[in-house]
Amino acid sequence: MIRPMKYAIYIILGLIWVLISGSFSIGNFAIGIFFSYVILYPFKDMFTFTDSLGDIIRKLPKKIFYLYVLVREILKANFYMAYKILQPKLDIRPGIIAYPFTTTRSVSTTLLANTISLTPGTLIVDVHVKNPTLKGPGIYYVHAIYVESPKALRDSIRKDIEQPVLEALE
């Protein structure tokens, strides 16, 4: 199942290249496949394609929900940061918390860290995992602009960000 899935990704990216470039020819399609292979080759260890086609189709609604959560969290945090910046008195309580995560795949660990860092006001400062391939569980050290309660921030990350990532990718 691994090889057909990789080939399918190359073909899909080749088709996307043809659509974006606007030149519908076999040569252009071949160029798209070639560059998709060249670009994805360094990341071959991250994308092992161990999910079956049934798992991919079954998880598709959860992946779409994750994208919704990601956009929602980014918008919510941007409005919050704009509100804080535009206030006459800068009311911030910066802090760093330790956040234990429970992902078991390296792609989930990476996506969770990126999602936390993409939301304005939070940033991953350090990651501690025993496995060098970033497979969890482990601990993120998260810097936040406003930390009223470390427990509340951990619960918010777990409920609003980590849970959709786990459902979509684990």
C-alpha angles and dihedrals in degrees: 000000000000098000098045090050092052091048090048090054091051091049093047091049090047089054091048089052091052091049094048096044093047093219108118104199138122090242092054090047090052090050089052092051092046094051093044088056093047093048096045097042096084089053097050093114092054095052106050095161094219094150117098121233089255091055091049092051092044092051096044095094089049091051090050089049089051090054088051090050091048094052091043093051093047092050093044092049093046092054090046092050092047089051092050093047094048094051114104091231116049102230106188134144106193120195146152120236132187110237117192111211128197106204118138101194127066093228090054092049091050094045092049092051092047092048092051091048093046093060106087114247095034131081134174106238099178141358127211119193130152093218113074091214090067094250109151164251098102145116131276119200104216124196112207130185093220119032112167094156124010090207092053091050091049091049091048093051091046095048101035103034116012097047095057090046091052093047093049100044112019 
